[in-house]
Amino acid sequence: SVYIKPENQKVREITVILHLEVPPDNVPQVNEKMHVLRDRYISELLKGPPIDVPERFAAKDVFVIRDRLRGPTEEVLGKGVVTQVLLLNIISQLK
């Protein structure tokens, strides 16, 4: 979950679905440390202020999430183990 602040609206919570792009040889290493990585991702995404987005936002408007997850990914797994953190989907509840 991530908190966002759409223009002229209240802060909202969205759920993002991520996919890690990993070379086949690195999959066992990623699977072994996935529980640690997941915890670090949650901590990273919940700290700091909500992400400012346009009133009608799309996935490209929250690409900052990918950037914020690069650090924790490299801290837990090492540089180059994951080639890309992909943002697959956003689930937003209408209120």
Secondary structure by P-SEA (a helix, b strand, c coil): cbbbbcccccbbbbbbbbbbbccccaaaaaaaaaaaaaaaaaaaaaccccccccccccccccaaaaaaaaaaaaaaccccccccccccbbbbbcc
